[in-house]
Amino acid sequence: MPEEKLRCIFCNVDKRNHILTNEDGIVLLDDPVRPGHVLVGGHEHGSGLSDISPDTASSIMRLANRMAKIIVKTTNAEKVYVVAVGDKDKHFHVHLVPKMEEDPKLGPFVFGEKGWVSFMPNEVEAIKVERVTSLLKGES
């Protein structure tokens, strides 16, 4: 087994962190930031969303949806944020993080002027945006 898979928290599940495994994937606890924060990954090892099959991506979201319903019910969360980062664990997964009513909205921390987008170039090159948009639409 490649070294990356040997260190992978989804390929080598620590029973202490294991919550659930079913046909859709695996749910783990890994340094939760609050009660209800879990990780949901698929059975297929791939570092990013573009590295896994459409079936695995669907399975992950199906399982995340099931877990989110349980999290909202048990924590009284307003909703559950779904976040995919992948900087630490190189097995595509999503974090489910309960958003409580009193919590600030996450959007400004991502898209606000002091948020994550502040690390990106100030000007978006329109020609590149148009090109990527055309490719996403299936145009060549």
DSSP file (Angstrom, degrees, kcal/mol; ACC not computed):
  #  RESIDUE AA STRUCTURE BP1 BP2  ACC     N-H-->O    O-->H-N    N-H-->O    O-->H-N    TCO  KAPPA ALPHA  PHI   PSI    X-CA   Y-CA   Z-CA
    1    1 A M              0   0    0      0, 0.0     5,-0.1     0, 0.0     0, 0.0   0.000 360.0 360.0 360.0 133.5    0.0    0.0    0.0
    2    2 A P    >>  -     0   0    0      0, 0.0     4,-1.9     0, 0.0     3,-0.6  -0.219 360.0-113.7 -59.7 150.7    1.4    3.5   -0.9
    3    3 A E  H 3> S+     0   0    0      1,-0.2     4,-1.7     2,-0.2     5,-0.2   0.865 115.2  58.2 -52.7 -42.2    2.7    5.6    2.0
    4    4 A E  H 34 S+     0   0    0      1,-0.2     4,-0.4     2,-0.2    -1,-0.2   0.894 108.2  45.6 -58.5 -41.4   -0.1    8.2    1.4
    5    5 A K  H X4 S+     0   0    0     -3,-0.6     3,-0.5     1,-0.2    -1,-0.2   0.833 106.9  59.1 -72.2 -31.7   -2.8    5.5    1.9
    6    6 A L  H 3< S+     0   0    0     -4,-1.9    -1,-0.2     1,-0.2    -2,-0.2   0.860 112.2  40.0 -63.6 -34.5   -1.0    4.1    5.0
    7    7 A R  T 3< S+     0   0    0     -4,-1.7     2,-0.3    -3,-0.1    -1,-0.2   0.493  90.3 117.9 -90.0  -4.5   -1.3    7.5    6.7
    8    8 A C    <>  -     0   0    0     -3,-0.5     4,-2.0    -4,-0.4    81,-0.1  -0.462  57.5-150.5 -72.5 126.5   -4.8    8.2    5.4
    9    9 A I  T  4 S+     0   0    0     -2,-0.3     5,-0.3     1,-0.2    -1,-0.1   0.687  98.3  45.3 -71.2 -16.7   -7.4    8.5    8.1
   10   10 A F  T  4 S+     0   0    0      3,-0.1     3,-0.4     1,-0.1    -1,-0.2   0.767 114.5  45.3 -94.1 -30.3  -10.1    7.1    5.8
   11   11 A C  T  4 S+     0   0    0      1,-0.3     2,-0.3    -6,-0.2    -2,-0.2   0.773 125.9  32.1 -81.8 -26.9   -8.1    4.2    4.4
   12   12 A N  S  < S-     0   0    0     -4,-2.0    -1,-0.3    -7,-0.1     2,-0.2  -0.726  88.8-160.0-129.4  79.7   -6.9    3.2    7.9
   13   13 A V        -     0   0    0     -3,-0.4     2,-0.6    -2,-0.3    -3,-0.1  -0.420  12.8-137.2 -71.4 128.2   -9.6    4.1   10.3
   14   14 A D    >>  -     0   0    0     -5,-0.3     3,-2.2    -2,-0.2     4,-0.9  -0.763  13.7-140.6 -80.9 119.3   -8.8    4.6   13.9
   15   15 A K  T 34 S+     0   0    0     -2,-0.6     3,-0.3     1,-0.3    -1,-0.1   0.768  99.5  63.7 -55.2 -27.7  -11.6    2.9   15.8
   16   16 A R  T 34 S+     0   0    0      1,-0.2    -1,-0.3    -3,-0.0    -3,-0.0   0.773 110.6  37.7 -68.2 -24.8  -11.5    5.7   18.4
   17   17 A N  T <4 S+     0   0    0     -3,-2.2    12,-2.3    11,-0.0     2,-0.3   0.478  91.6 113.7-102.8  -5.5  -12.6    8.2   15.7
   18   18 A H  E  <  +A   28   0A   0     -4,-0.9    10,-0.2    -3,-0.3     3,-0.1  -0.504  26.7 161.4 -76.2 130.5  -15.0    5.9   13.8
   19   19 A I  E     -     0   0A   0      8,-2.5     2,-0.3     1,-0.3     9,-0.2   0.738  64.2 -12.0-109.3 -47.5  -18.6    6.8   13.9
   20   20 A L  E     -A   27   0A   0      7,-1.5     7,-3.0     2,-0.0     2,-0.4  -0.987  44.5-170.2-159.4 142.0  -20.2    5.0   10.9
   21   21 A T  E     +A   26   0A   0     -2,-0.3     2,-0.2     5,-0.2     5,-0.2  -0.989  26.6 147.5-132.4 129.7  -19.3    3.0    7.8
   22   22 A N        -     0   0    0      3,-2.5     3,-0.4    -2,-0.4    -2,-0.0  -0.767  64.7 -71.8-142.1-168.6  -21.9    2.0    5.3
   23   23 A E  S    S+     0   0    0     -2,-0.2    20,-0.2     1,-0.2     3,-0.1   0.756 128.3  50.4 -63.5 -23.9  -22.2    1.5    1.5
   24   24 A D  S    S-     0   0    0      1,-0.2     2,-0.3    35,-0.1    19,-0.3   0.789 119.1 -79.4 -86.1 -28.8  -21.9    5.2    0.9
   25   25 A G        -     0   0    0     -3,-0.4    -3,-2.5    17,-0.2     2,-0.4  -0.984  50.3 -54.5 164.9-154.2  -18.8    6.0    2.9
   26   26 A I  E     -AB  21  41A   0     15,-2.9    15,-2.5    -2,-0.3     2,-0.5  -0.967  27.8-155.5-131.6 138.0  -17.2    6.6    6.3
   27   27 A V  E     +AB  20  40A   0     -7,-3.0    -8,-2.5    -2,-0.4    -7,-1.5  -0.973  22.8 177.4-117.0 127.2  -18.0    9.1    9.0
   28   28 A L  E     -AB  18  39A   0     11,-2.5    11,-2.8    -2,-0.5     2,-0.5  -0.875  30.2-134.2-127.9 158.1  -15.2   10.1   11.4
   29   29 A L        +     0   0    0    -12,-2.3     2,-0.3    -2,-0.3     9,-0.1  -0.952  32.6 165.4-104.6 128.6  -14.5   12.4   14.3
   30   30 A D        -     0   0    0     -2,-0.5    -2,-0.0     7,-0.3   -13,-0.0  -0.759  69.8 -35.5-150.9  99.6  -11.2   14.3   13.9
   31   31 A D  S    S-     0   0    0     -2,-0.3     7,-0.1     1,-0.1    -2,-0.0   0.952  78.0-151.6  52.5  58.6  -10.4   17.3   16.0
   32   32 A P        -     0   0    0      0, 0.0    -1,-0.1     0, 0.0     6,-0.1  -0.310  15.7-152.7 -64.0 141.1  -14.0   18.6   16.1
   33   33 A V  S    S-     0   0    0      1,-0.3    64,-0.1     2,-0.0    -2,-0.0   0.617  79.9  -7.3 -86.7 -14.4  -14.5   22.3   16.6
   34   34 A R  S >  S-     0   0    0      3,-0.1     3,-2.2     0, 0.0    -1,-0.3  -0.959  96.9 -64.5-167.6 163.4  -17.9   21.8   18.2
   35   35 A P  T 3  S+     0   0    0      0, 0.0     3,-0.1     0, 0.0    -2,-0.0  -0.349 121.9  28.7 -57.0 132.1  -20.3   18.9   18.9
   36   36 A G  T 3  S+     0   0    0      1,-0.3     2,-0.7    61,-0.1    35,-0.1   0.236  82.3 131.8  99.6 -12.3  -21.6   17.6   15.6
   37   37 A H    <   +     0   0    0     -3,-2.2    -1,-0.3    60,-0.1    -7,-0.3  -0.650  31.7 156.9 -76.4 115.4  -18.5   18.4   13.6
   38   38 A V  E     - C   0  96A   0     58,-1.5    58,-2.9    -2,-0.7     2,-0.4  -0.873  39.4-123.6-134.0 166.3  -17.7   15.3   11.6
   39   39 A L  E     -BC  28  95A   0    -11,-2.8   -11,-2.5    -2,-0.3     2,-0.5  -0.927  19.2-162.6-111.7 138.5  -15.9   14.3    8.5
   40   40 A V  E     +BC  27  94A   0     54,-2.7    54,-2.3    -2,-0.4     2,-0.3  -0.981  18.2 165.1-124.5 120.2  -17.6   12.3    5.7
   41   41 A G  E     -BC  26  93A   0    -15,-2.5   -15,-2.9    -2,-0.5    52,-0.2  -0.870  28.8-118.3-130.7 164.3  -15.5   10.5    3.1
   42   42 A G        -     0   0    0     50,-0.8   -17,-0.2    -2,-0.3   -18,-0.1  -0.358  27.9-110.0 -94.3 177.2  -16.0    7.9    0.5
   43   43 A H  S    S+     0   0    0    -19,-0.3     2,-0.4   -20,-0.2   -18,-0.1   0.716  95.8  84.5 -79.3 -21.8  -14.5    4.5    0.1
   44   44 A E  S    S-     0   0    0      9,-0.1     2,-0.6    48,-0.0    -2,-0.3  -0.696  78.8-133.0 -86.1 130.5  -12.4    5.6   -3.0
   45   45 A H        +     0   0    0     -2,-0.4     2,-0.3    46,-0.1    46,-0.1  -0.731  46.1 137.7 -85.7 122.9   -9.1    7.2   -2.2
   46   46 A G        -     0   0    0     -2,-0.6    46,-3.9    46,-0.1     6,-0.1  -0.917  50.0-133.9-161.2 140.3   -8.5   10.4   -4.2
   47   47 A S  S    S+     0   0    0     -2,-0.3     2,-0.3    44,-0.2    46,-0.2   0.791  83.5  21.2 -75.3 -27.1   -7.1   13.7   -3.0
   48   48 A G  S >  S-     0   0    0     44,-0.1     3,-1.8    42,-0.1     4,-0.4  -0.860  84.4 -99.4-136.1 170.3   -9.6   16.1   -4.5
   49   49 A L  G >  S+     0   0    0     -2,-0.3     3,-1.1     1,-0.3     8,-0.1   0.858 122.7  54.0 -57.3 -37.1  -13.1   16.1   -5.9
   50   50 A S  G 3  S+     0   0    0      1,-0.2    -1,-0.3    -3,-0.0    -3,-0.0   0.568 102.1  61.1 -75.9  -6.6  -11.8   15.9   -9.4
   51   51 A D  G <  S+     0   0    0     -3,-1.8     2,-0.3     2,-0.1    -1,-0.2   0.444  96.1  69.5 -97.9  -1.7   -9.8   12.7   -8.4
   52   52 A I  S <  S-     0   0    0     -3,-1.1    -6,-0.0    -4,-0.4    -7,-0.0  -0.769  88.1 -98.3-115.5 162.5  -12.8   10.6   -7.5
   53   53 A S     >  -     0   0    0     -2,-0.3     4,-2.4     1,-0.1     5,-0.2  -0.339  30.4-114.9 -74.4 157.2  -15.6    9.1   -9.5
   54   54 A P  H  > S+     0   0    0      0, 0.0     4,-2.4     0, 0.0     5,-0.2   0.859 118.0  56.2 -57.9 -34.9  -19.0   10.7   -9.9
   55   55 A D  H  > S+     0   0    0      2,-0.2     4,-2.2     1,-0.2     5,-0.1   0.911 107.9  46.4 -64.6 -42.0  -20.5    7.7   -8.0
   56   56 A T  H  > S+     0   0    0      2,-0.2     4,-2.5     1,-0.2    -1,-0.2   0.913 111.6  51.5 -66.3 -42.2  -18.2    8.3   -5.0
   57   57 A A  H  X S+     0   0    0     -4,-2.4     4,-2.0     1,-0.2    -2,-0.2   0.917 111.5  47.8 -60.3 -42.9  -19.0   12.0   -5.0
   58   58 A S  H  X S+     0   0    0     -4,-2.4     4,-2.4     1,-0.2    -1,-0.2   0.903 110.7  51.5 -63.5 -41.9  -22.7   11.2   -5.0
   59   59 A S  H  X S+     0   0    0     -4,-2.2     4,-2.4     2,-0.2     5,-0.2   0.900 108.2  51.6 -63.4 -41.4  -22.3    8.7   -2.2
   60   60 A I  H  X S+     0   0    0     -4,-2.5     4,-2.7     1,-0.2    -1,-0.2   0.933 112.7  45.0 -61.3 -46.3  -20.4   11.2   -0.1
   61   61 A M  H  X S+     0   0    0     -4,-2.0     4,-2.4     2,-0.2    -2,-0.2   0.866 111.0  53.5 -68.9 -34.8  -23.1   13.8   -0.5
   62   62 A R  H  X S+     0   0    0     -4,-2.4     4,-1.9     2,-0.2    -1,-0.2   0.938 113.8  42.5 -62.6 -45.8  -25.9   11.3    0.2
   63   63 A L  H  X S+     0   0    0     -4,-2.4     4,-2.6     2,-0.2    -2,-0.2   0.894 112.8  53.1 -68.1 -40.0  -24.2   10.3    3.4
   64   64 A A  H  X S+     0   0    0     -4,-2.7     4,-2.8    -5,-0.2    -2,-0.2   0.896 107.6  52.4 -61.0 -40.0  -23.4   13.9    4.3
   65   65 A N  H  X S+     0   0    0     -4,-2.4     4,-1.8     2,-0.2    -1,-0.2   0.924 110.1  47.6 -61.7 -45.3  -27.1   14.7    3.8
   66   66 A R  H  X S+     0   0    0     -4,-1.9     4,-1.5     1,-0.2    -2,-0.2   0.927 114.6  46.0 -61.3 -45.5  -28.2   11.9    6.2
   67   67 A M  H  X S+     0   0    0     -4,-2.6     4,-2.8     1,-0.2    -2,-0.2   0.894 108.4  56.5 -66.2 -39.7  -25.6   13.0    8.8
   68   68 A A  H  X S+     0   0    0     -4,-2.8     4,-2.8     1,-0.2     5,-0.2   0.892 104.8  52.5 -60.0 -40.7  -26.6   16.7    8.5
   69   69 A K  H  X S+     0   0    0     -4,-1.8     4,-1.9     1,-0.2    -1,-0.2   0.908 112.4  44.9 -61.8 -41.7  -30.3   15.8    9.3
   70   70 A I  H  X S+     0   0    0     -4,-1.5     4,-2.6     2,-0.2     5,-0.2   0.907 112.7  51.4 -68.3 -42.0  -29.2   14.0   12.4
   71   71 A I  H  X S+     0   0    0     -4,-2.8     4,-2.3     2,-0.2     6,-0.5   0.925 110.5  47.9 -61.8 -46.1  -26.8   16.8   13.4
   72   72 A V  H  X S+     0   0    0     -4,-2.8     4,-1.5     1,-0.2     5,-0.5   0.927 114.7  46.8 -60.5 -44.7  -29.5   19.5   13.1
   73   73 A K  H  < S+     0   0    0     -4,-1.9    -2,-0.2    -5,-0.2    -1,-0.2   0.900 118.3  39.6 -65.3 -41.6  -31.9   17.4   15.1
   74   74 A T  H  < S+     0   0    0     -4,-2.6    -1,-0.2     1,-0.2    -2,-0.2   0.747 125.8  33.4 -84.8 -23.7  -29.5   16.5   17.9
   75   75 A T  H  < S-     0   0    0     -4,-2.3    -2,-0.2    -5,-0.2    -1,-0.2   0.517  97.5-126.3-106.7  -7.6  -27.7   19.9   18.2
   76   76 A N     <  +     0   0    0     -4,-1.5    25,-0.3    -5,-0.3    -4,-0.2   0.794  49.0 171.8  61.6  29.2  -30.6   22.2   17.4
   77   77 A A        -     0   0    0     -6,-0.5    23,-0.2    -5,-0.5    -1,-0.2  -0.330  42.1-132.4 -66.6 151.3  -28.3   23.8   14.7
   78   78 A E  S    S-     0   0    0     21,-2.4     2,-0.3     1,-0.3    22,-0.2   0.876  81.8 -36.1 -68.3 -39.8  -29.8   26.3   12.3
   79   79 A K  E     -D   99   0A   0     20,-1.2    20,-3.1    18,-0.1     2,-0.5  -0.932  64.3-101.4-166.4-179.1  -28.1   24.4    9.5
   80   80 A V  E     -D   98   0A   0     -2,-0.3     2,-0.2    18,-0.2   -12,-0.1  -0.980  26.0-139.5-123.4 123.3  -24.9   22.5    8.7
   81   81 A Y  E     -D   97   0A   0     16,-3.0    16,-2.3    -2,-0.5     2,-0.5  -0.575  12.2-149.0 -75.3 142.9  -22.1   24.0    6.8
   82   82 A V  E     +D   96   0A   0     -2,-0.2     2,-0.4    14,-0.2    14,-0.2  -0.973  21.7 177.0-115.1 119.3  -20.4   21.7    4.3
   83   83 A V  E     -D   95   0A   0     12,-2.3    12,-3.6    -2,-0.5     2,-0.5  -0.983  16.8-170.1-129.6 130.6  -16.7   22.4    3.8
   84   84 A A        +     0   0    0     -2,-0.4    10,-0.1    10,-0.2     8,-0.0  -0.970  25.5 145.5-119.4 116.1  -14.2   20.6    1.6
   85   85 A V        -     0   0    0     -2,-0.5    -1,-0.1     8,-0.3     9,-0.1   0.771  22.1-173.7-113.8 -62.8  -10.6   21.7    2.2
   86   86 A G        +     0   0    0      5,-0.1     6,-0.0     7,-0.1     8,-0.0   0.644  42.9 123.2  76.3  16.0   -8.2   18.7    1.8
   87   87 A D  S    S+     0   0    0      1,-0.1     3,-0.1     3,-0.0    -1,-0.1   0.848  84.1  27.3 -75.4 -33.1   -5.0   20.5    2.9
   88   88 A K  S    S+     0   0    0      1,-0.2     2,-0.6     0, 0.0    -1,-0.1   0.917 122.8  42.8 -94.3 -56.4   -4.3   18.1    5.8
   89   89 A D        -     0   0    0      2,-0.1     2,-0.5     1,-0.1    -1,-0.2  -0.852  67.9-153.0-101.0 121.4   -5.9   14.7    4.8
   90   90 A K        +     0   0    0     -2,-0.6     2,-0.4   -86,-0.1   -42,-0.1  -0.135  69.5  93.6 -90.2  39.1   -5.4   13.8    1.1
   91   91 A H  S    S-     0   0    0     -2,-0.5   -44,-0.2   -44,-0.2    -5,-0.1  -0.981  89.3-109.1-127.9 115.1   -8.5   11.6    0.9
   92   92 A F        +     0   0    0    -46,-3.9   -50,-0.8    -2,-0.4     2,-0.3  -0.160  58.9 143.1 -53.7 131.0  -11.4   13.7   -0.4
   93   93 A H  E     -C   41   0A   0    -52,-0.2     2,-0.4   -46,-0.2    -8,-0.3  -0.960  40.7-125.4-156.4 167.0  -13.9   14.4    2.3
   94   94 A V  E     -C   40   0A   0    -54,-2.3   -54,-2.7    -2,-0.3     2,-0.5  -0.940  16.0-134.7-120.3 147.0  -16.3   17.0    3.6
   95   95 A H  E     -CD  39  83A   0    -12,-3.6   -12,-2.3    -2,-0.4     2,-0.6  -0.840  12.5-153.2 -93.4 134.4  -16.5   18.6    7.0
   96   96 A L  E     -CD  38  82A   0    -58,-2.9   -58,-1.5    -2,-0.5   -14,-0.2  -0.960  18.5-179.6-106.2 118.8  -20.0   19.0    8.4
   97   97 A V  E     - D   0  81A   0    -16,-2.3   -16,-3.0    -2,-0.6   -60,-0.1  -0.965  25.8-127.0-125.2 115.8  -20.0   21.8   10.9
   98   98 A P  E     - D   0  80A   0      0, 0.0     2,-0.7     0, 0.0   -18,-0.2  -0.354  16.2-148.8 -61.5 135.5  -23.2   22.8   12.7
   99   99 A K  E     - D   0  79A   0    -20,-3.1   -21,-2.4    -2,-0.1   -20,-1.2  -0.933  15.1-153.7-106.4 111.5  -24.1   26.5   12.4
  100  100 A M    >   -     0   0    0     -2,-0.7     3,-1.6   -23,-0.2   -23,-0.1  -0.487  26.3-110.5 -84.3 156.6  -25.9   27.6   15.5
  101  101 A E  T 3  S+     0   0    0    -25,-0.3    -1,-0.1     1,-0.3   -24,-0.1   0.860 117.9  49.7 -54.8 -39.4  -28.3   30.5   15.5
  102  102 A E  T 3  S+     0   0    0      2,-0.0    -1,-0.3     0, 0.0    -3,-0.0   0.582  89.4 103.8 -79.7  -9.4  -26.0   32.8   17.5
  103  103 A D  S <  S-     0   0    0     -3,-1.6     3,-0.1     1,-0.1     2,-0.1  -0.415  79.4-109.9 -70.5 146.3  -23.0   32.1   15.2
  104  104 A P        -     0   0    0      0, 0.0     2,-0.1     0, 0.0    -1,-0.1  -0.393  44.1 -91.7 -67.9 156.1  -21.9   34.7   12.8
  105  105 A K        -     0   0    0      1,-0.1     4,-0.3    -2,-0.1    -6,-0.0  -0.446  28.3-140.8 -69.0 143.9  -22.6   33.9    9.1
  106  106 A L  S >> S+     0   0    0      1,-0.2     3,-1.4     2,-0.1     4,-0.9   0.797  84.3  82.4 -77.4 -30.6  -19.6   32.2    7.4
  107  107 A G  H >>>S+     0   0    0      1,-0.3     4,-3.7     2,-0.2     3,-1.3   0.849  88.6  50.8 -46.3 -50.4  -19.9   34.0    4.1
  108  108 A P  H 3>5S+     0   0    0      0, 0.0     4,-1.0     0, 0.0     6,-0.3   0.800 106.1  56.9 -62.6 -26.4  -18.0   37.2    5.1
  109  109 A F  H <45S+     0   0    0     -3,-1.4     7,-1.6    -4,-0.3    -2,-0.2   0.689 120.2  30.1 -76.9 -17.1  -15.1   35.1    6.4
  110  110 A V  H <<5S+     0   0    0     -3,-1.3     7,-2.4    -4,-0.9     8,-0.2   0.823 137.8  19.9-101.1 -51.6  -14.8   33.5    3.0
  111  111 A F  H  <5S+     0   0    0     -4,-3.7    -2,-0.1    -5,-0.2    -4,-0.1   0.498  97.2 105.6-103.7  -6.1  -15.9   36.2    0.6
  112  112 A G  S ><<S-     0   0    0     -4,-1.0     3,-1.7    -5,-0.6     6,-0.3  -0.205  87.9 -98.6 -71.5 167.4  -15.6   39.4    2.6
  113  113 A E  T 3  S+     0   0    0      1,-0.3    -1,-0.1     4,-0.1    -4,-0.1   0.715 126.7  37.7 -63.8 -20.5  -12.8   41.9    2.0
  114  114 A K  T 3  S+     0   0    0     -6,-0.3    -1,-0.3     3,-0.0    -5,-0.1   0.291 104.9  95.0-108.2   7.8  -10.8   40.4    5.0
  115  115 A G  S X  S-     0   0    0     -3,-1.7     3,-2.0    -7,-0.2    -5,-0.3   0.005 100.2 -68.2 -85.7-166.6  -11.8   36.8    4.3
  116  116 A W  G >  S+     0   0    0     -7,-1.6     3,-2.0     1,-0.3    -5,-0.2   0.838 127.9  63.0 -54.4 -38.6  -10.1   34.0    2.3
  117  117 A V  G >  S+     0   0    0     -7,-2.4     3,-1.9     1,-0.3    -1,-0.3   0.705  84.5  77.0 -64.9 -17.0  -10.7   35.8   -1.0
  118  118 A S  G <  S+     0   0    0     -3,-2.0    -1,-0.3    -6,-0.3    -2,-0.2   0.677  87.8  60.5 -66.4 -14.3   -8.4   38.6    0.3
  119  119 A F  G <  S+     0   0    0     -3,-2.0    -1,-0.3    -4,-0.2    -2,-0.2   0.491  92.6  86.2 -87.8  -4.1   -5.5   36.3   -0.5
  120  120 A M  S <  S-     0   0    0     -3,-1.9     4,-0.1     1,-0.2    -3,-0.0  -0.498  97.6 -74.2 -93.9 164.2   -6.4   36.1   -4.2
  121  121 A P        -     0   0    0      0, 0.0    -1,-0.2     0, 0.0    -2,-0.1  -0.225  40.1-127.2 -55.8 146.2   -5.4   38.5   -6.9
  122  122 A N  S    S+     0   0    0      1,-0.1     2,-0.5    -3,-0.1    -2,-0.1   0.857  92.9  48.7 -65.2 -36.0   -7.2   41.9   -6.8
  123  123 A E  S    S-     0   0    0      2,-0.0     2,-0.5     3,-0.0    -1,-0.1  -0.909  75.3-143.9-113.7 131.5   -8.3   41.8  -10.3
  124  124 A V        -     0   0    0     -2,-0.5     2,-0.8    -4,-0.1     3,-0.1  -0.783  25.5-121.9 -90.0 130.0  -10.0   38.8  -12.0
  125  125 A E    >>  -     0   0    0     -2,-0.5     4,-2.0     1,-0.2     3,-0.6  -0.621  19.2-155.9 -76.6 110.3   -9.0   38.4  -15.6
  126  126 A A  H 3> S+     0   0    0     -2,-0.8     4,-2.7     1,-0.3     5,-0.2   0.842  89.9  57.4 -56.6 -38.6  -12.3   38.5  -17.5
  127  127 A I  H 3> S+     0   0    0      1,-0.2     4,-2.1     2,-0.2    -1,-0.3   0.885 108.1  46.9 -63.8 -38.0  -10.9   36.5  -20.4
  128  128 A K  H <> S+     0   0    0     -3,-0.6     4,-2.6     2,-0.2     5,-0.3   0.893 111.0  51.8 -69.9 -39.5  -10.0   33.6  -18.2
  129  129 A V  H  X S+     0   0    0     -4,-2.0     4,-2.6     1,-0.2    -2,-0.2   0.933 111.4  47.8 -61.0 -45.5  -13.4   33.7  -16.5
  130  130 A E  H  X S+     0   0    0     -4,-2.7     4,-2.4     2,-0.2    -2,-0.2   0.906 112.1  49.6 -61.6 -42.6  -15.1   33.6  -19.9
  131  131 A R  H  X S+     0   0    0     -4,-2.1     4,-2.1     2,-0.2    -2,-0.2   0.935 113.5  44.4 -64.3 -48.0  -12.9   30.7  -21.0
  132  132 A V  H  X S+     0   0    0     -4,-2.6     4,-2.5     1,-0.2    -1,-0.2   0.903 112.7  52.7 -64.7 -40.6  -13.5   28.6  -17.9
  133  133 A T  H  X S+     0   0    0     -4,-2.6     4,-1.7    -5,-0.3    -1,-0.2   0.913 108.8  50.0 -60.9 -42.8  -17.3   29.4  -18.1
  134  134 A S  H  <>S+     0   0    0     -4,-2.4     5,-2.8     1,-0.2     4,-0.4   0.907 111.3  48.4 -61.9 -42.1  -17.4   28.3  -21.7
  135  135 A L  H ><5S+     0   0    0     -4,-2.1     3,-1.0     1,-0.2    -2,-0.2   0.889 109.5  52.4 -66.8 -38.6  -15.6   25.0  -20.8
  136  136 A L  H 3<5S+     0   0    0     -4,-2.5    -1,-0.2     1,-0.3    -2,-0.2   0.835 107.4  52.9 -64.9 -31.2  -18.0   24.4  -17.9
  137  137 A K  T 3<5S-     0   0    0     -4,-1.7    -1,-0.3    -5,-0.2    -2,-0.2   0.555 122.5-109.1 -78.2  -8.0  -21.0   24.9  -20.2
  138  138 A G  T < 5S+     0   0    0     -3,-1.0     2,-0.2    -4,-0.4    -3,-0.2   0.579  75.1 135.9  89.5  10.2  -19.5   22.3  -22.5
  139  139 A E      <       0   0    0     -5,-2.8    -1,-0.3    -6,-0.2    -2,-0.1  -0.617 360.0 360.0 -87.2 150.7  -18.5   24.8  -25.2
  140  140 A S              0   0    0     -2,-0.2    -1,-0.1    -3,-0.1    -5,-0.1   0.453 360.0 360.0-105.3 360.0  -15.0   24.4  -26.8
